[in-house]
Amino acid sequence: MRTIGQLLVSSRPLSWINTAFPFGAAYLITAGRLDLAFWVGTIFFLIPYNLAMYGINDVFDYESDLRNPRKGGVEGALLDPRIHRTTLVAAGLSCLPFLVVLIALGGPLSWFVLAISMFAVVAYSAKGLRFKEKPFLDSLTSSTHFVSPAVYGLVLAGATFTPQLWLILAAFFLWGIASHAFGAVQDVIADREGGISSIATVIGARATVRFAVASYVLAGLLLLGTDWPGPLAALAAVPYAVSTAQWWSVRDEDAESANRGWKRFLWLNFLAGALVTILLIVWVLGR
């Protein structure tokens, strides 16, 4: 039971919705039905996908996590080295049956998108790739973790990619970049002590915060170019930008204080998700 508990914490339950919702919403709005592909994809992106993404990260980040005071709770497990292998095996085995079914239900383009999504999950943390230690590529890869489920849902359901849809996806991608960058700020000291590079350790906490704020703002501006009620979704970017801007001038030695903003970010996700859900319902009813 203790092993199961650690695996559960490692999968970050508070973040499950951040990957399952984009897929489910994208697929349902496009296909208009709750079929096998919807349920298999939603469950996959809810739990197995997150166990793989975060479990792999917790295994290969163990040395830096030892120096990170926020590990060992909802923000990430401090995995006992004795279950590192178990974590990797559990991640692989939990994903495999879902991937087999999704491949059977899809076609070449959906396979390609799914392959990119899974490659990003592995490449971010796994030894030999470690995209998380390549500044800016780390934020790009992390954003792919959250945007690719939506893109996959759209492709699997046969969506037509209009300029409006590209604007929405670009805004979502910028949100993911900003969120990762700000999340890296709080770990500057722990990452440096653990010998891990990141966008924040390379350009500094202050510059990273300003980059994140600019990315949130740009994401909101892109949504202003979409059809109604899309522009209302731009409001969701405001609290993120305002909250992050609180650390506009943070020094590297004080970067751990940004954890307060990160905890606030976790709850902002639920508020933003509620707003987006309401707007999606309004849009569907108005079609």
Beta strands, then each sheet from edge to edge (+ up, - down):
end
